Amino acid sequence: MKILSESTVGTANGKIILIGEHAVVHGMPAIALPFEAAQVTVEIEPKNGETTVESSYFTGKLSEVPATLYNFVEALKAVCKYLNQSYEGLKIKVNSLIPSERGMGSSAAVASALVRSIFSYFNKELTKERLFEFVSISEKIAHGNPSGLDALIVSNDHSYYFIKGETPEKLSIDLPGFLIAADTGFKGQTKEAVSDVGQLLRDSKGKTSELIHSIGRLTKKAKRAIEDKDPRFLGELLTKAHEHLTALTVSSEQLDQLVQVALESGALGAKLTGGGRGGCMIALAEKKDEALKIAEKLEKAGAKQTWIHSLGEDAND
Ligand code: PMV
């Protein structure tokens, strides 16, 4: 039996798409990794009456949440139904270090932390497969027709080489390098960007298909660069991927500017990450002091927030 004063916490990491976004929607591979610097926690405690939600952009009754949180509500209801429990009588607090709609997997991470927290609240075991299933329900509502990459990363906390519809391949990333992520401060537009690339593919098939295949080839080479522990080559591939994403119309003025600043500040490579048209970009540096310098330059150039993520156990300062 549940002791009523008990509260539970579920946590989840955000994710970074290293390379392959957009092309992954059209059958090409992508590489993504969990991003521990951007974490979400969901705390649940019992309360009397209707369930309430407390988060940075909505606080109130579950029945009154805005449309942007419908995925959250549906995930909650689906899990409670599966567990044969009521979704009423809960106080749910969402604490997210991930800015929403910035291509860092915020919605998937919130869903993952929520599902973990509910299972733990009702003292139930949660498998990674079940977690992935529930996060996918939430992601389909949030993003329409997602490739499944976000749900995969936030449910497994591992890096993957991913091709839609195929068994994802775990990829160990351990090379001397640091990723700098920077938020433009502008919301990304994943749904619109994905739909526009689809339209571009219908309007000018040859050119668009070549760009998509070219990103696919860059991603395959990036996998090799990771396996060879070669950050310089990886950097070149990232920058090339950004050029292709720009040609696919999914970059933005702010993203291009931050990519430029990163490259001028000595980054080995830089590109947008996620759906684009806003959101975040990433840059690669070999040493931590270089990464810190690049992050500082990005903030001076207008980035709202920056994060640094080591790509290797052995990466030294
Ligand atoms: O903006 P995000 O973090 O949801 O990433 C979108 C990645 C795309 O490849 C553009 C779409 C997808 O579903 O994979």
Boltz pocket constraint, residues with backbone or C-beta under 6 A from the ligand:
constraints:
  - pocket:
      binder: B
      contacts: [[A, 17], [A, 20], [A, 21], [A, 22], [A, 23], [A, 24], [A, 25], [A, 102], [A, 103], [A, 104], [A, 105], [A, 143], [A, 145], [A, 146], [A, 147], [A, 148], [A, 149], [A, 150], [A, 188], [A, 190], [A, 194], [A, 273], [A, 274], [A, 275], [A, 276]]
      max_distance: 6.0
